[in-house]
Amino acid sequence: MIAWDWQAPGRLIVGPGSLSRLGELVAEERVLLVTSQGWRQRGIVGRISGLLPGVEVAVFDQVEPNPDIDALDAVLPMLREAGAALILAVGGGSAIDTAKGLAVALPAPDWRFAAHFREGGALPQHDPLPILAVPTTAGTGAEVTPFATIWDKAKQQKHSLQSNLLMPRGVILDAELTLDLPRATTIASGLDALSHAFEAVWNVNATSLSDGFALQALRLLFRHLPAVVEQPHALAGRTAMLEASLLAGMAIAQTRTALVHSMSYPLTAALGVPHGLACGAFLAGVLAYNAEADDGRIARAAQALGFRDVAALRQALDDLLARLGLANELAAAGATRAAVEPLAGEMINPARAGNNLRAAGIPDVRGILSASLG
């Protein structure tokens, strides 16, 4: 039994229409809204301003997928001038990761992402700004994790910030904001949540708490992920997906991710494959790989989920991925075997692969890759 501690997330407000309760979470007079151009066009800036009368709301609406250190450094001087005391992220995982990165950087006048990640500079001595998160996709769970993923696109590298102070102090899960998600985004984000839940199960850092979160997330995902892809405006299903994503995020906040994520990073960095799809590419293959050395945890998880044994769980996962059309999604994203095989040598990230139930090296990765992509 490993020793562990738990940092609980902040206040959670869940339910359709719950964005209307945003004012309950905001006491500051100056807020920086971090969102995307797409959400600005859908009227989120005016809506947020209307929900926060008397609050000065500055806006950063240039969030792009996979926040980049050079792009973030370029906007720091302008955003520091806003003098925000709170950051509100409305969007997917990239918006929340951007908000976390800005929460670290903005209070430190001369600090830069490039100096930290490329040159080994220290983190700021100041505490990060507080964060509120309103996720509009159901996948990353970033609203309840102490991590932020920041990319160095020039060097095709992925970096992480980690601090319990990056855990948002308040979260709103309003499924009405997810009803118009494109099919591809629903699938990719759902696969990210599915990967988080599975990777928390077959993780050397697993605890009774993370197991509980992960298993409930898996129950919800097996039932609701294919359903919301096929019936995207089902509000109950969208709410369940947000809850599954949150639960899976709470699980990996304890365990961190493992081999699936380690293998996925080069696909995103080198080929631009959406993160969730990149994870989905290897999920079944890593399940099969770990099942060969199962110490009983995967078998227990299978039974807890209502499956006879691990083989039945593997078949259910294969069926789910086929129902989602994963193979076609990967092909459309350029993740063919020919394109991916040259990246195998970059797929062992010790900080992630080292959390896996079964140790893996490059030959193992090549085997999983071949089994996964045919």
VEXTORFI-956300 format. One record per residue (C-alpha): residue number from 1; x, y, z. Coordinates in Angstrom, 3 decimals, always signed. Layout:
# residues N
+-----+----------+----------+----------+
|  nr |       px |       py |       pz |
+-----+----------+----------+----------+
| NUM |        X |        Y |        Z |
...
+-----+----------+----------+----------+
//
This chain:
# residues 374
+-----+----------+----------+----------+
|  nr |       px |       py |       pz |
+-----+----------+----------+----------+
|   1 |   +0.000 |   +0.000 |   +0.000 |
|   2 |   +1.452 |   +3.350 |   -0.990 |
|   3 |   +1.166 |   +6.468 |   +1.138 |
|   4 |   -0.908 |   +9.241 |   -0.397 |
|   5 |   -2.493 |  +12.598 |   +0.228 |
|   6 |   -5.423 |  +14.307 |   -1.464 |
|   7 |   -5.984 |  +17.900 |   -2.472 |
|   8 |   -9.717 |  +18.349 |   -2.909 |
|   9 |  -10.896 |  +20.565 |   -5.745 |
|  10 |  -12.732 |  +23.795 |   -5.071 |
|  11 |  -16.471 |  +24.329 |   -5.107 |
|  12 |  -18.312 |  +22.423 |   -7.841 |
|  13 |  -21.608 |  +23.684 |   -9.293 |
|  14 |  -23.204 |  +21.162 |  -11.645 |
|  15 |  -26.342 |  +21.191 |  -13.745 |
|  16 |  -27.904 |  +22.594 |  -16.910 |
|  17 |  -28.069 |  +26.375 |  -16.768 |
|  18 |  -25.622 |  +26.580 |  -13.854 |
|  19 |  -23.499 |  +29.234 |  -15.567 |
|  20 |  -26.148 |  +31.649 |  -14.279 |
|  21 |  -24.704 |  +31.062 |  -10.785 |
|  22 |  -21.259 |  +32.400 |  -11.729 |
|  23 |  -21.692 |  +35.429 |   -9.493 |
|  24 |  -21.670 |  +33.142 |   -6.438 |
|  25 |  -18.001 |  +32.377 |   -7.133 |
|  26 |  -16.694 |  +35.867 |   -7.916 |
|  27 |  -15.775 |  +38.367 |   -5.210 |
|  28 |  -12.977 |  +40.137 |   -7.095 |
|  29 |  -13.441 |  +43.478 |   -8.864 |
|  30 |  -11.208 |  +42.680 |  -11.861 |
|  31 |  -11.448 |  +39.431 |  -13.785 |
|  32 |   -9.585 |  +38.173 |  -16.838 |
|  33 |  -11.813 |  +36.025 |  -19.058 |
|  34 |   -9.747 |  +33.463 |  -20.970 |
|  35 |  -11.613 |  +31.980 |  -23.905 |
|  36 |  -11.502 |  +31.442 |  -27.658 |
|  37 |  -12.613 |  +33.445 |  -30.669 |
|  38 |  -15.332 |  +30.880 |  -31.224 |
|  39 |  -16.828 |  +31.518 |  -27.791 |
|  40 |  -16.587 |  +35.275 |  -28.257 |
|  41 |  -18.550 |  +34.901 |  -31.483 |
|  42 |  -21.154 |  +32.885 |  -29.584 |
|  43 |  -21.619 |  +35.802 |  -27.205 |
|  44 |  -19.833 |  +34.542 |  -24.111 |
|  45 |  -18.158 |  +37.891 |  -23.371 |
|  46 |  -21.445 |  +39.751 |  -23.122 |
|  47 |  -23.029 |  +36.934 |  -21.170 |
|  48 |  -20.218 |  +36.832 |  -18.612 |
|  49 |  -20.279 |  +40.620 |  -18.232 |
|  50 |  -24.028 |  +40.470 |  -17.650 |
|  51 |  -23.592 |  +37.844 |  -14.945 |
|  52 |  -20.960 |  +39.925 |  -13.142 |
|  53 |  -22.400 |  +43.427 |  -12.748 |
|  54 |  -19.921 |  +45.815 |  -11.200 |
|  55 |  -16.963 |  +43.597 |  -12.130 |
|  56 |  -14.378 |  +44.822 |  -14.640 |
|  57 |  -13.938 |  +41.987 |  -17.159 |
|  58 |  -10.846 |  +42.030 |  -19.371 |
|  59 |  -10.807 |  +39.499 |  -22.189 |
|  60 |   -8.159 |  +37.270 |  -23.719 |
|  61 |   -9.909 |  +35.462 |  -26.565 |
|  62 |   -6.943 |  +34.086 |  -28.491 |
|  63 |   -6.852 |  +30.601 |  -26.973 |
|  64 |   -5.778 |  +28.019 |  -29.531 |
|  65 |   -5.438 |  +24.234 |  -29.223 |
|  66 |   -2.363 |  +23.240 |  -27.210 |
|  67 |   -1.150 |  +26.558 |  -25.723 |
|  68 |   +2.355 |  +27.479 |  -26.904 |
|  69 |   +5.084 |  +29.095 |  -24.810 |
|  70 |   +6.061 |  +31.686 |  -27.432 |
|  71 |   +2.460 |  +32.719 |  -28.063 |
|  72 |   +1.821 |  +33.065 |  -24.335 |
|  73 |   +5.010 |  +35.058 |  -23.754 |
|  74 |   +3.966 |  +37.471 |  -26.524 |
|  75 |   +0.751 |  +38.478 |  -24.755 |
|  76 |   +2.036 |  +38.675 |  -21.174 |
|  77 |   +2.836 |  +42.438 |  -21.188 |
|  78 |   -0.642 |  +43.339 |  -22.441 |
|  79 |   -2.414 |  +41.015 |  -20.009 |
|  80 |   -0.386 |  +42.194 |  -17.031 |
|  81 |   -1.683 |  +45.704 |  -17.668 |
|  82 |   -5.234 |  +44.461 |  -17.052 |
|  83 |   -4.385 |  +43.969 |  -13.366 |
|  84 |   -6.808 |  +41.067 |  -12.940 |
|  85 |   -7.204 |  +39.501 |   -9.509 |
|  86 |   -8.969 |  +36.379 |  -10.822 |
|  87 |   -8.846 |  +34.350 |  -14.029 |
|  88 |  -12.016 |  +32.820 |  -15.454 |
|  89 |  -11.522 |  +30.115 |  -18.086 |
|  90 |  -14.427 |  +29.306 |  -20.385 |
|  91 |  -13.617 |  +26.660 |  -22.971 |
|  92 |  -11.990 |  +23.288 |  -23.407 |
|  93 |   -8.822 |  +21.945 |  -21.863 |
|  94 |   -6.630 |  +24.373 |  -23.782 |
|  95 |   -8.498 |  +27.353 |  -22.324 |
|  96 |   -8.128 |  +25.998 |  -18.807 |
|  97 |   -4.440 |  +25.147 |  -19.340 |
|  98 |   -3.884 |  +28.646 |  -20.750 |
|  99 |   -5.590 |  +30.132 |  -17.714 |
| 100 |   -3.383 |  +28.107 |  -15.392 |
| 101 |   -0.255 |  +29.199 |  -17.234 |
| 102 |   -1.329 |  +32.843 |  -17.089 |
| 103 |   -2.170 |  +32.466 |  -13.393 |
| 104 |   +1.476 |  +31.578 |  -12.806 |
| 105 |   +2.968 |  +34.208 |  -15.105 |
| 106 |   +0.898 |  +37.349 |  -14.618 |
| 107 |   +1.823 |  +38.144 |  -10.984 |
| 108 |   +5.566 |  +37.921 |  -11.812 |
| 109 |   +6.516 |  +41.022 |  -13.876 |
| 110 |   +9.613 |  +39.634 |  -15.612 |
| 111 |   +8.852 |  +35.923 |  -15.753 |
| 112 |   +8.656 |  +34.169 |  -19.146 |
| 113 |   +7.575 |  +30.661 |  -20.171 |
| 114 |  +10.520 |  +30.310 |  -22.563 |
| 115 |  +13.056 |  +31.164 |  -19.865 |
| 116 |  +11.529 |  +28.553 |  -17.564 |
| 117 |  +11.009 |  +25.681 |  -19.977 |
| 118 |  +13.929 |  +26.204 |  -22.383 |
| 119 |  +16.556 |  +27.621 |  -20.036 |
| 120 |  +15.640 |  +26.029 |  -16.724 |
| 121 |  +14.648 |  +29.247 |  -15.004 |
| 122 |  +12.860 |  +29.014 |  -11.666 |
| 123 |   +9.133 |  +29.319 |  -11.207 |
| 124 |   +7.879 |  +32.648 |   -9.808 |
| 125 |   +7.980 |  +33.152 |   -6.049 |
| 126 |   +4.476 |  +34.660 |   -6.099 |
| 127 |   +1.407 |  +32.477 |   -5.641 |
| 128 |   -0.631 |  +32.031 |   -8.846 |
| 129 |   -3.796 |  +34.033 |   -9.352 |
| 130 |   -6.978 |  +32.162 |   -8.370 |
| 131 |   -8.829 |  +30.418 |  -11.204 |
| 132 |  -12.449 |  +29.587 |  -11.982 |
| 133 |  -13.119 |  +27.025 |  -14.694 |
| 134 |  -16.150 |  +26.507 |  -16.902 |
| 135 |  -15.285 |  +23.555 |  -19.165 |
| 136 |  -17.140 |  +23.413 |  -22.467 |
| 137 |  -15.830 |  +20.005 |  -23.513 |
| 138 |  -15.995 |  +16.718 |  -21.611 |
| 139 |  -12.527 |  +15.258 |  -21.689 |
| 140 |   -9.491 |  +16.809 |  -20.076 |
| 141 |  -10.708 |  +17.117 |  -16.501 |
| 142 |   -8.346 |  +20.100 |  -16.226 |
| 143 |  -10.899 |  +21.856 |  -14.043 |
| 144 |  -10.009 |  +19.526 |  -11.137 |
| 145 |   -6.318 |  +18.827 |  -11.670 |
| 146 |   -3.214 |  +20.662 |  -10.428 |
| 147 |   -1.553 |  +20.344 |  -13.848 |
| 148 |   -1.276 |  +22.578 |  -16.909 |
| 149 |   +0.030 |  +21.336 |  -20.246 |
| 150 |   +2.086 |  +23.900 |  -22.154 |
| 151 |   +3.622 |  +23.117 |  -25.552 |
| 152 |   +6.833 |  +24.283 |  -27.185 |
| 153 |   +5.682 |  +23.995 |  -30.776 |
| 154 |   +8.974 |  +25.247 |  -32.197 |
| 155 |  +10.777 |  +22.317 |  -30.576 |
| 156 |   +7.836 |  +19.885 |  -30.737 |
| 157 |   +7.943 |  +19.330 |  -26.986 |
| 158 |   +5.277 |  +19.074 |  -24.305 |
| 159 |   +5.806 |  +20.572 |  -20.850 |
| 160 |   +3.829 |  +20.635 |  -17.622 |
| 161 |   +3.263 |  +23.021 |  -14.780 |
| 162 |   +2.187 |  +21.455 |  -11.493 |
| 163 |   +1.034 |  +22.969 |   -8.234 |
| 164 |   -1.935 |  +22.419 |   -5.960 |
| 165 |   -2.372 |  +26.197 |   -6.211 |
| 166 |   -3.359 |  +25.668 |   -9.865 |
| 167 |   -6.428 |  +23.705 |   -8.799 |
| 168 |   -9.352 |  +25.973 |   -9.736 |
| 169 |  -11.118 |  +27.263 |   -6.656 |
| 170 |  -14.488 |  +26.973 |   -8.371 |
| 171 |  -15.922 |  +24.943 |  -11.245 |
| 172 |  -19.198 |  +25.170 |  -13.148 |
| 173 |  -20.360 |  +22.213 |  -15.229 |
| 174 |  -23.172 |  +23.465 |  -17.458 |
| 175 |  -24.041 |  +20.936 |  -20.138 |
| 176 |  -25.950 |  +23.545 |  -22.114 |
| 177 |  -22.556 |  +24.895 |  -23.171 |
| 178 |  -21.641 |  +21.527 |  -24.737 |
| 179 |  -24.761 |  +20.849 |  -26.804 |
| 180 |  -23.305 |  +22.192 |  -30.037 |
| 181 |  -19.919 |  +20.473 |  -29.813 |
| 182 |  -18.874 |  +19.064 |  -33.208 |
| 183 |  -18.889 |  +15.300 |  -33.494 |
| 184 |  -15.110 |  +15.111 |  -33.855 |
| 185 |  -14.577 |  +17.185 |  -30.712 |
| 186 |  -17.055 |  +15.089 |  -28.750 |
| 187 |  -15.205 |  +11.936 |  -29.752 |
| 188 |  -11.693 |  +13.272 |  -29.149 |
| 189 |  -12.487 |  +14.800 |  -25.772 |
| 190 |  -14.428 |  +11.717 |  -24.697 |
| 191 |  -11.480 |   +9.504 |  -25.573 |
| 192 |   -9.257 |  +11.686 |  -23.432 |
| 193 |  -11.554 |  +11.147 |  -20.440 |
| 194 |  -11.716 |   +7.419 |  -21.193 |
| 195 |   -7.922 |   +7.274 |  -21.292 |
| 196 |   -7.634 |   +9.146 |  -17.993 |
| 197 |   -9.994 |   +6.723 |  -16.281 |
| 198 |   -8.276 |   +3.597 |  -17.601 |
| 199 |   -4.807 |   +4.945 |  -16.903 |
| 200 |   -5.753 |   +5.683 |  -13.306 |
| 201 |   -6.746 |   +2.016 |  -12.913 |
| 202 |   -3.516 |   +0.494 |  -14.278 |
| 203 |   -1.318 |   +2.974 |  -12.469 |
| 204 |   +1.369 |   +2.299 |   -9.870 |
| 205 |   +0.090 |   +5.324 |   -7.928 |
| 206 |   -3.517 |   +4.115 |   -7.739 |
| 207 |   -5.349 |   +4.464 |   -4.423 |
| 208 |   -8.773 |   +3.459 |   -3.185 |
| 209 |   -9.908 |   +7.031 |   -3.837 |
| 210 |   -8.593 |   +7.203 |   -7.410 |
| 211 |  -10.074 |   +3.757 |   -8.117 |
| 212 |  -13.493 |   +4.959 |   -7.033 |
| 213 |  -13.350 |   +8.037 |   -9.237 |
| 214 |  -11.959 |   +6.092 |  -12.217 |
| 215 |  -14.477 |   +3.269 |  -12.076 |
| 216 |  -17.463 |   +5.595 |  -11.847 |
| 217 |  -16.053 |   +7.608 |  -14.756 |
| 218 |  -15.755 |   +4.414 |  -16.806 |
| 219 |  -19.336 |   +3.418 |  -16.024 |
| 220 |  -20.564 |   +6.776 |  -17.261 |
| 221 |  -18.310 |   +6.797 |  -20.328 |
| 222 |  -19.205 |   +3.329 |  -21.586 |
| 223 |  -22.871 |   +4.255 |  -21.350 |
| 224 |  -22.927 |   +7.871 |  -22.475 |
| 225 |  -20.007 |   +8.521 |  -24.838 |
| 226 |  -21.421 |   +6.642 |  -27.835 |
| 227 |  -24.909 |   +7.901 |  -26.988 |
| 228 |  -23.957 |  +11.609 |  -27.109 |
| 229 |  -22.081 |  +11.077 |  -30.374 |
| 230 |  -25.271 |   +9.658 |  -31.852 |
| 231 |  -27.661 |  +12.037 |  -30.022 |
| 232 |  -25.587 |  +15.180 |  -29.477 |
| 233 |  -28.383 |  +17.326 |  -28.051 |
| 234 |  -29.303 |  +14.921 |  -25.247 |
| 235 |  -28.846 |  +17.183 |  -22.231 |
| 236 |  -28.774 |  +14.351 |  -19.677 |
| 237 |  -26.078 |  +12.545 |  -21.641 |
| 238 |  -23.992 |  +15.700 |  -21.994 |
| 239 |  -24.258 |  +16.299 |  -18.240 |
| 240 |  -23.136 |  +12.727 |  -17.566 |
| 241 |  -20.154 |  +13.233 |  -19.857 |
| 242 |  -19.091 |  +16.359 |  -17.979 |
| 243 |  -19.362 |  +14.437 |  -14.718 |
| 244 |  -17.335 |  +11.546 |  -16.157 |
| 245 |  -14.630 |  +13.914 |  -17.324 |
| 246 |  -14.495 |  +15.551 |  -13.905 |
| 247 |  -14.277 |  +12.190 |  -12.116 |
| 248 |  -11.539 |  +10.959 |  -14.435 |
| 249 |   -9.696 |  +14.224 |  -13.853 |
| 250 |   -9.932 |  +13.736 |  -10.109 |
| 251 |   -8.495 |  +10.244 |  -10.568 |
| 252 |   -5.436 |  +11.378 |  -12.540 |
| 253 |   -4.935 |  +14.295 |  -10.163 |
| 254 |   -3.999 |  +11.494 |   -7.745 |
| 255 |   -2.192 |   +9.092 |  -10.067 |
| 256 |   -1.053 |  +11.097 |  -13.102 |
| 257 |   -1.295 |   +9.512 |  -16.526 |
| 258 |   +0.722 |   +6.581 |  -17.837 |
| 259 |   +1.793 |   +4.788 |  -21.014 |
| 260 |   -1.135 |   +5.755 |  -23.255 |
| 261 |   -0.391 |   +9.431 |  -22.754 |
| 262 |   +3.343 |   +8.885 |  -23.098 |
| 263 |   +2.789 |   +7.303 |  -26.499 |
| 264 |   +0.306 |   +9.967 |  -27.562 |
| 265 |   +2.466 |  +13.074 |  -27.195 |
| 266 |   +4.571 |  +12.699 |  -30.380 |
| 267 |   +1.410 |  +12.304 |  -32.461 |
| 268 |   +0.173 |  +15.671 |  -31.262 |
| 269 |   +3.564 |  +17.413 |  -31.349 |
| 270 |   +4.740 |  +16.124 |  -34.738 |
| 271 |   +1.514 |  +15.380 |  -36.621 |
| 272 |   -0.999 |  +17.733 |  -34.997 |
| 273 |   -3.328 |  +14.875 |  -34.051 |
| 274 |   -5.884 |  +16.055 |  -31.449 |
| 275 |   -4.776 |  +14.874 |  -28.038 |
| 276 |   -7.789 |  +12.684 |  -27.288 |
| 277 |   -7.549 |  +10.912 |  -30.629 |
| 278 |   -3.827 |  +10.377 |  -30.082 |
| 279 |   -4.623 |   +8.708 |  -26.762 |
| 280 |   -7.454 |   +6.679 |  -28.248 |
| 281 |   -5.088 |   +5.283 |  -30.864 |
| 282 |   -3.233 |   +3.256 |  -28.216 |
| 283 |   -5.838 |   +2.684 |  -25.520 |
| 284 |   -6.884 |   -0.843 |  -26.497 |
| 285 |   -3.309 |   -1.850 |  -27.260 |
| 286 |   -2.053 |   -0.717 |  -23.860 |
| 287 |   -4.954 |   -2.477 |  -22.139 |
| 288 |   -3.914 |   -5.711 |  -23.851 |
| 289 |   -0.250 |   -5.099 |  -22.975 |
| 290 |   -0.997 |   -4.483 |  -19.307 |
| 291 |   -3.449 |   -7.382 |  -19.080 |
| 292 |   -0.549 |   -9.765 |  -19.743 |
| 293 |   +1.014 |   -8.695 |  -16.424 |
| 294 |   -2.149 |   -7.890 |  -14.475 |
| 295 |   -1.663 |   -8.098 |  -10.717 |
| 296 |   -5.419 |   -8.405 |  -10.312 |
| 297 |   -6.396 |   -4.755 |  -10.489 |
| 298 |   -7.619 |   -4.857 |  -14.092 |
| 299 |   -9.591 |   -8.038 |  -13.427 |
| 300 |  -11.189 |   -6.443 |  -10.372 |
| 301 |  -12.002 |   -3.333 |  -12.390 |
| 302 |  -13.586 |   -5.429 |  -15.134 |
| 303 |  -15.822 |   -7.190 |  -12.644 |
| 304 |  -16.714 |   -3.927 |  -10.894 |
| 305 |  -17.818 |   -2.588 |  -14.276 |
| 306 |  -20.051 |   -5.601 |  -14.817 |
| 307 |  -17.829 |   -7.619 |  -17.169 |
| 308 |  -17.073 |  -11.296 |  -16.673 |
| 309 |  -13.318 |  -10.887 |  -16.993 |
| 310 |  -10.595 |   -8.794 |  -18.611 |
| 311 |  -11.221 |  -10.401 |  -22.006 |
| 312 |  -14.829 |   -9.200 |  -21.885 |
| 313 |  -13.678 |   -5.718 |  -20.904 |
| 314 |  -11.234 |   -5.683 |  -23.826 |
| 315 |  -14.012 |   -6.704 |  -26.196 |
| 316 |  -16.311 |   -3.990 |  -24.830 |
| 317 |  -13.587 |   -1.391 |  -25.344 |
| 318 |  -12.966 |   -2.599 |  -28.893 |
| 319 |  -16.694 |   -2.402 |  -29.579 |
| 320 |  -16.890 |   +1.123 |  -28.151 |
| 321 |  -13.961 |   +2.373 |  -30.234 |
| 322 |  -15.446 |   +0.807 |  -33.362 |
| 323 |  -18.820 |   +2.424 |  -32.637 |
| 324 |  -17.067 |   +5.789 |  -32.375 |
| 325 |  -15.360 |   +5.221 |  -35.724 |
| 326 |  -11.915 |   +5.693 |  -34.203 |
| 327 |  -10.054 |   +4.191 |  -37.147 |
| 328 |  -11.651 |   +6.666 |  -39.554 |
| 329 |  -11.033 |   +9.593 |  -37.171 |
| 330 |   -7.353 |   +8.668 |  -36.895 |
| 331 |   -6.969 |   +8.315 |  -40.653 |
| 332 |   -8.604 |  +11.700 |  -41.187 |
| 333 |   -6.166 |  +13.219 |  -38.674 |
| 334 |   -3.170 |  +11.741 |  -40.494 |
| 335 |   -2.343 |   +9.149 |  -37.843 |
| 336 |   -1.582 |   +6.321 |  -40.261 |
| 337 |   +0.845 |   +3.572 |  -39.362 |
| 338 |   +3.346 |   +4.867 |  -41.916 |
| 339 |   +3.241 |   +8.342 |  -40.369 |
| 340 |   +3.355 |   +7.163 |  -36.765 |
| 341 |   +6.005 |   +4.407 |  -36.888 |
| 342 |   +8.957 |   +6.844 |  -37.212 |
| 343 |   +7.845 |   +8.442 |  -33.938 |
| 344 |   +8.108 |   +5.260 |  -31.859 |
| 345 |  +11.502 |   +6.207 |  -30.487 |
| 346 |   +9.991 |   +9.329 |  -28.892 |
| 347 |   +7.088 |   +7.593 |  -27.174 |
| 348 |   +8.668 |   +6.822 |  -23.812 |
| 349 |   +8.206 |   +9.806 |  -21.549 |
| 350 |   +9.536 |   +8.544 |  -18.182 |
| 351 |   +7.317 |  +10.914 |  -16.184 |
| 352 |   +4.277 |   +9.203 |  -17.727 |
| 353 |   +5.384 |   +5.736 |  -18.814 |
| 354 |   +6.912 |   +5.225 |  -15.370 |
| 355 |   +3.417 |   +5.317 |  -13.834 |
| 356 |   +2.270 |   +2.344 |  -15.892 |
| 357 |   +1.446 |   -0.974 |  -14.213 |
| 358 |   +3.902 |   -2.749 |  -16.520 |
| 359 |   +7.281 |   -1.316 |  -17.475 |
| 360 |   +7.683 |   -0.638 |  -21.189 |
| 361 |  +10.577 |   +0.070 |  -23.512 |
| 362 |  +10.812 |   +1.053 |  -27.152 |
| 363 |  +10.378 |   -2.542 |  -28.430 |
| 364 |   +7.164 |   -2.808 |  -26.387 |
| 365 |   +5.967 |   +0.512 |  -27.773 |
| 366 |   +6.607 |   -0.692 |  -31.297 |
| 367 |   +4.554 |   -3.809 |  -30.605 |
| 368 |   +1.652 |   -1.792 |  -29.186 |
| 369 |   +1.858 |   +0.594 |  -32.125 |
| 370 |   +1.699 |   -2.256 |  -34.650 |
| 371 |   -1.220 |   -3.883 |  -32.855 |
| 372 |   -3.053 |   -0.574 |  -32.605 |
| 373 |   -2.642 |   +0.773 |  -36.138 |
| 374 |   -2.569 |   -2.492 |  -38.074 |
+-----+----------+----------+----------+
//
